[in-house]
C-alpha cells in the first residue's frame, strides 16, 4: 500500500510539472521553484521531528540487524544530501547540481521507495507503524515531491538529449561527494561507530587538530574557488551555509522545544544570518556576520563550553556549526564577492550589535524568571569563568527591577564591560582584516608583475633567443644611452629629452648639472628604478628594460639617499646584498675585509646601522655597491655631506675601480672633485645634453671647468656672459679636435 501510494504521489508531481510547464512554458522556473519550495517545507518538517534512529549507538538496536542499520544510516545520509542539493538546484545555475538531481536523486528516491517501511520504523522506533501514522504520511509526501521532481528533470534531460560527458559525470560525483562531507544527519557517526575519541577542550591534540583543519579548510576552499566565476562561488557558499542550517536545525525537537532552544545565542543567530545573507544577497546582514559573528565563533572554538567529542551528536552540532560561522564570512570576502568594508559598514554593524545586545539583556532578565537561559552568556558565568575578575563584578553589581511582584535581574556593569570588550574586539578584527587586505594587495601586485615578466621574457626569448647573453655583444664594455627621453605621468614636459651618450671601460665619468636638470632622473632609469619613456639604455650590452636582471647584475649603485635596514648590523646588511648578487663566501669575506679597512669601519661593522653616522652609512652603501665587483659603478651625488677624509676615501676607491677596466659614472655639482678624478664629463641642462668633454684636454688648454659649467647656466650675474660663451666655444672646439 505504501509503495503504490508513494509511486502514485511521485507520478502526480511529475504529471503536474509536465502539464504546467507545457501550458506555461515562459514560467517554467517559477513553477519549478514552487514545487521545490513545497519539498523544502516537507523536508524542514521532517528535520524538526526527533527520530528514534538517532538514539542508536554503534549499530546496537533491536529494530534492525547491524548490516541493515549501517545501510539505513548511509542511505539517510546520502538522501539527506541529495534532497538538499535538489532544493538548491532551483536557485543555482550549476550544471552539476542538475545532473545530481537527474541521476543520484532519482536513484536514491528508488532506494527510499524500496526501503520505505524501514525508514518509517527508523523515525518512529517500532515495527508496528500504521499506514496513517503522521510520520508515514509526511515521509510519503516528501518522497513523492522528491521523486517526482527528480524523475521530471531526468525526463527533460533525456528529451532534450542533454547527455553529460564523462568529464561532467566525474564532476557530478566529485561535487556530490564534497557536499556529502559537509551535510549529514547529526547522528550518522554516532549510529555507525558510537561515541569515541576525546573531548575537544583545553587545546588538547584533538582540539588543536580540529582548529588546524578549520583553517586548512578555509585555505583549501579559497584555492579551489578563487579562479571560479561568481556563480560557482555563490553556489558553494549557499550550499555550505544551507548545510550548516540543516545541521543546526536537526537538533531541534518540535515536541520538547523550549526557550533555551531558541537560536538567540550570537553564533546560533549567525547560522540563520549567513544563510539569509547568501540566499537573498543582503549586504548589511553579511557585514554583520563578518564583523560580529566571526569573533563569537572564534572564541567559542578556542574556549568551548562543551565537552562533547567531535563526531558525537552534540559534538557535530557544536563544532561543525561554529566552524561554518567562522569560515563562510571570511571566505566570501577572500573570494571577492563583497567589497572591502569601510567604517560605514563597521558603524552599522555596531548599531545592529547594540540592538541585539540590549535585546538579549532584556530577554535574559525576563525568561530567567520562569526558565533558565543564558543568551550570549550575559546571565551565567561562562565568560567570567575564563576572566576571573569579572565574576565579582557580575555578582556584586546587579540591578533588581520589581514589576508587579516579579523580580527581573540585570547584571548591568558586567554586561556593559562585556559590551565594551566585544566592541574592542570588533575593532581589533577590523585591524586584522586591514592587515590581510594589505598583504593580499601586495601579493596580487607581485603575481601581476610576475605574469607581466613571464610574458616579457617569452617575448624577448622569441626576439633574441638566449636572454642571459647581451642583446648587443659589441657593447659589453660600455654604457650606451640612445635617444633616451623621460616624461613623468601626464606631464607634457620631458624631464630628459633625446639623450645620447657612450661611456667606455676604464673611465671615471662625471655628470654635471644644476638641481632639477635631470641627473637623478637619468641615473634612476639607468639602474631600473624608473621606467623609460622613449629610447633605450644598455649596460654592458644588456638592455635595462628587456633584460633588467642581467643588466642590474653588472651594476653597483650608490643613491643620493642611503636607505638601509638600520636594525641590521653592517656585516648583516653586506651579506644580505651579497646574497642578492650570489657572491661566494670567500669573495665577499675578502672584499669586506678590504673595504672595511679602507674605510676604517673594522670596529663598527658588527654594530647596528642605526648607530652609524651619516658618513659611515655612506661608506657602508659604497661597500654594498662594490661587494659583487660590478663592471659598472653608478653614484648619485656620492660626496654630499661627507667630511674631507671620507670624501677622499671614496674618490680613491673610484679611481681604483676604474683602473681595473671598470666604468665609474657619478653625478655631482662639486666642480673641484670632477676636475680631479674624471676622465670625461657630460653637462645636462633642462633635461638636454649640452656636451661631452675630455677633462685632460680642458685642463691642458687652461679651460676653467667652473666657467664651462656656468656657461650653460642661465641668468648669470657674477660672470661675464660673453667670456663664458668664449670658454664654451673653446671647449667645443677642443672636443671636436682629434
C-alpha positions, 0 to 999 in steps of 0.5 A: 500500500505504501509503495503504490501510494508513494509511486502514485504521489511521485507520478502526480508531481511529475504529471503536474510539472509536465502539464504546467510547464507545457501550458506555461512554458515562459514560467517554467522556473517559477513553477519549478521553484514552487514545487521545490519550495513545497519539498523544502517545507516537507523536508524542514518538517521532517528535520524538526521531528526527533527520530528514534534512529538517532538514539542508536549507538554503534549499530546496537538496536533491536529494530534492525540487524547491524548490516541493515542499520549501517545501510539505513544510516548511509542511505539517510545520509546520502538522501539527506544530501541529495534532497538538499542539493535538489532544493538548491538546484532551483536557485543555482545555475550549476550544471552539476547540481542538475545532473545530481538531481537527474541521476543520484536523486532519482536513484536514491528516491528508488532506494527510499521507495524500496526501503520505505517501511524501514525508514518509517520504523527508523523515525518512529522506533517500532515495527508496528507503524500504521499506514496513517501514522503522521510520520508515514504520511509526511515521509510519503509526501516528501518522497513523492515531491522528491521523486517526482521532481527528480524523475521530471528533470531526468525526463527533460534531460533525456528529451532534450538529449542533454547527455553529460560527458564523462568529464561532467559525470566525474564532476557530478560525483566529485561535487556530490561527494564534497557536499556529502562531507559537509551535510549529514544527519547529526547522528550518522557517526554516532549510529555507525561507530558510537561515541569515541575519541576525546573531548575537544577542550583545553587545546588538547591534540584533538582540539588543536587538530580540529582548529588546524583543519578549520583553517586548512579548510578555509585555505583549501576552499579559497584555492579551489574557488578563487579562479571560479566565476561568481556563480560557482562561488555563490553556489558553494557558499549557499550550499555550505551555509544551507548545510550548516542550517540543516545541521543546526536545525536537526537538533531541534525537537518540535515536541520538547522545544523550549526557550533555551532552544531558541537560536538567540545565542550570537553564533546560533543567530549567525547560522540563520544570518549567513544563510539569509545573507547568501540566499537573498544577497543582503549586504548589511546582514553579511557585514554583520556576520563578518564583523560580529559573528566571526569573533563569537565563533572564534572564541567559542572554538578556542574556549568551548563550553562543551565537552562533547567529542567531535563526531558525537551528536552534540559534538557535530552540532557544536563544532561543525556549526561554529566552524561554518560561522567562522569560515563562510564570512571570511571566505566570501570576502577572500573570494571577492564577492563583497567589497572591502568594508569601510567604517560605514559598514563597521558603524552599522554593524555596531548599531545592529550589535547594540540592538541585539545586545540590549535585546538579549539583556532584556530577554535574559532578565525576563525568561530567567524568571520562569526558565533558565537561559543564558543568551550570549552568556550575559546571565551565567558565568561562562565568560567570567569563568575564563576572566576571573575578575569579572565574576565579582563584578557580575555578582556584586553589581546587579540591578533588581527591577520589581514589576508587579511582584516579579523580580527581573535581574540585570547584571548591568556593569558586567554586561556593559564591560562585556559590551565594551570588550566585544566592541574592542574586539570588533575593532581589533578584527577590523585591524586584522582584516586591514592587515590581510587586505594589505598583504593580499594587495601586495601579493596580487601586485607581485603575481601581476608583475610576475605574469607581466615578466613571464610574458616579457621574457617569452617575448624577448626569448622569441626576439633574441633567443638566449636572454642571459647573453647581451642583446648587443655583444659589441657593447659589453664594455660600455654604457650606451644611452640612445635617444633616451627621453623621460616624461613623468605621468601626464606631464607634457614636459620631458624631464630628459629629452633625446639623450645620447651618450657612450661611456667606455671601460676604464673611465671615471665619468662625471655628470654635471648639472644644476638641481632639477636638470635631470641627473637623478632622473637619468641615473634612476632609469639607468639602474631600473628604478624608473621606467623609460619613456622613449629610447633605450639604455644598455649596460654592458650590452644588456638592455635595462628594460628587456633584460633588467636582471642581467643588466642590474647584475653588472651594476653597483649603485650608490643613491643620493639617499642611503636607505638601509635596514638600520636594525641590521648590523653592517656585516648583516646588511653586506651579506644580505646584498651579497646574497642578492648578487650570489657572491661566494663566501670567500669573495665577499669575506675578502672584499669586506675585509678590504673595504672595511679597512679602507674605510676604517669601519673594522670596529663598527661593522658588527654594530647596528646601522642605526648607530652609524653616522651619516658618513659611515652609512655612506661608506657602508652603501659604497661597500654594498655597491662594490661587494659583487665587483660590478663592471659598472659603478653608478653614484648619485651625488656620492660626496654630499655631506661627507667630511674631507677624509671620507670624501677622499676615501671614496674618490680613491676607491673610484679611481681604483675601480676604474683602473681595473677596466671598470666604468665609474659614472657619478653625478655631482655639482662639486666642480673641484672633485670632477676636475680631479678624478674624471676622465670625461664629463657630460653637462645636462641642462633642462633635461638636454645634453649640452656636451661631452668633454675630455677633462685632460684636454680642458685642463691642458688648454687652461679651460676653467671647468667652473666657467664651462659649467656656468656657461650653460647656466642661465641668468648669470650675474657674477660672470661675464656672459660673453667670456663664458660663451668664449670658454664654451666655444673653446671647449667645443672646439677642443672636443671636436679636435682629434 
